[in-house]
């Protein structure tokens, strides 16, 4: 990684503990960037931890202090990107803004994001992502004191599936439409009652079309929270 990325979170006013945490995030991010690069030449199934470590210039012990395995690395990155955008739909972002912020992250490491939709080995991860998206929508409805009627619950569950399908198709299309156009289409597909419930955020922020460096800086600022464990 560039020196600019490595220095993003070094602040002389930070406590030692905060700096240590920041560098752990930076190290994890760097490993994910390496994995994405390596996936230009192979699949995640064939990619070994040894190869990842060699290209990331770290030891196996260092890798396993960060992740339980290569799938855990992908899982960590995916859920961090959800934390930046999709999970804040209705709080800081509209439907369009939440998707733009999260999907722009995946666009920068597109090989990493294609992996969960390639092959049956990833079925559990796909289902997990849909279920967490559905629960996040219900959680925000609760935060906003909106009654979750059976109709709203139905809309939330089915939109989570639809969103997953649209994003899968987009990541795997080498001639994909522009990101902003995709996010407009996705917002148009939110069921009307659910759309109206969350499209006006309570604390509006401008959506961010992330670069690698802005994404890392945002990751560093996220609260400490492990990604949910992968299905067994």
N, C-alpha and C positions, 0 to 999 in steps of 0.2 A: 504494500500500500504506500501511497505517497506520503511524504513528510507532512504535507498540509493536512491530510486526514488524521494522521497520528497525533497532531497537535491540537485538534479541534476542541478537546475537552480539558486541556491543561490550563487551569486557572490558579494563580498563586494564592487566591483566597479560599480555595477548596480545602476541606479537611483531607487528611491522608486517606481516610476510609472512602471518601467520595471519589478521590482520584483513582484509588485501586478499583473501585467499581466501574468507573468510566473506562479504564483500560481493559477490564474484562469484556465489556460490551464491544470495544474496538477490536479486540482479539477475535471475538465470535464473529463479528461482522466481516473481518478480513478472511476468515476461514470460509464463510459463505460466498464471498466474492471469488475465492480460489475454486471452490466447487463449481460455481456457475461457469467459470472459464473452462474447467476440465470437461464439463458436459458438452462442450462443442465437439469433443472427439470420442465420447463414450456415453454409456447410459449410467444411471445411478446404481443400477444393480451390479454392473461390472466394475464400477469405481471402487477402489480399495482405500481404506484409511491410510495405509502406507503411502499411496500415491498422493493423497490429500496432504499428508504431513510433509512429504518431500517438497511439494510445490508451495506450501505455506511456510516452509522453513521452520517447522515446529516439531517437537518430539511427540511420539504417540501418547506419552504420559500427559503432555500439555493438552492434546486433543481431548483425551478422556476426562480431563478436569473440566472441560467446557461442555462436552456433549457425551451422551451415552453411546451414540453411534452416528453414522452419517445421516440417517433418517431424522434423528433428533435435531441435527443442525438445520435441516430444511424446515422442520416443524417450528423451531425457534424463530427463524427468519419470517416465516409466513405469519405467525401470530403477532410478531412485533409490527408488521405492516398493517395488520388489522387494527392494532392499538392506535396507529397514527390517524386513521381515517374512518373506516367503516363502523367501528365501535362507537364513534362519536357522532354518528348520524342522529339528528334530533337534539343533540347537545351543542355541538359547535358547527356542524355542517348540515347542509341539505342532502338529499339523496344523491344528487349530482356531485356535490363537493366531497362527500365521504368516499364515494367510489373513485373520483379523480385522484384523491390523495393516496389511497391505498394502492390502486392499480398502477399509478405512476411508479411506485416502488418496485412492483413486480416487473414492470417493463424494463427496468434497468438491469435486472438479473433474470431475464426471461427464461433461460434454460433451467434455472432452479424452480421457477414457477410452473414450467411445463411438466415437470416430473410427477407431481401428484395425480396427473390425469393420464399417465402412460402405464398401462399394464395393470393386471389384477392385483398385484402386490400392494398397490396404493389405495385399494378400495376403502379400507378402514379409515385412512387419512381423509379421503374425500367426504365420507359420511360424517366424520368428526367435524370437519370444517363447516358443513351445512348445519349440523346440530348446534354448534356454537354460535353461528351467525343468527340462527332462529332465536336462541336464548338471549343473545345480546339485544335483539330487537325488542323482545318482551321486557327485558330489563330497563331499557330506555323508556318504554311506555309506562312502566311502573314509576320511574324517576319523575316523569312528567305528570303523574297522577291521572293517567288515562286508563279507564277501565278496559281490561283485556276481555272483550266479549268473544264468544265462540267464533264469530265472523272475523274479528281482528286476528285471533290466534291462527285461524285457517289461512288468512292472507299472509301472515308473517312466515308461516311454515312453507307455504308454496312459493313465496317470493325467494326465500333462501335457496331453494332448489333451482329456480329459474336463474337467479344471479350466478350461481355456481356453474350452470350450463353455459351461460353467455360468456363468462370469463374464460372458461375452458376452451371454448371455440376460438375466442380472440387470441389467447396466448399461443394456440397451436396453428394459427393461420399466418403463414409467412407474408401474405399480402393483406394483412389486417387493416381495418379502417383506422383513421386517426383516433387517438385516445379520447379526446373530448367528444367526438361523435358517438363513440361507444357509450360513454357515460350519460349522454343525452338520451340515447335509446334505452338504457337501463332505467333511468328515472321515469321515462314514459311507460315502462312496463310494471312499475310498482302499482299494485291494486289501489284504487282511488281512495278508499277510506284510510288505508295504511299510509298512503302518500300524504294525505292532508294532515294526519296525526303528527307526523314527524318532519315534514319538509321545512318548517320554519323553526330553526334551532333556538334554544333558549339563551345561548351565549354565542352569537354568530362570529365565525372567523372565516377569513378568506381561505379557500382550498389551496393546497400546495401541490404543484406539479414537481415532484422531487427530482433532484440530481443525486448522484451517489453521495457527494459530500454533505448535502443538506439532509439526506436520509440518515446518515450516520450521526450527524449532530442532533437530530430529532430522537433517534434511538437512545442516545446518551441521556436525554432529558426525561425519558419515560420512567415511571416508577418501577421499582424492582418487582417483577412478577414473572414467574416461570411459565412457559407455554404448557398447556395441558398435556399430560402424558399421552403417548401414542397408544392406540388400541393394540391389545395383544393378539 
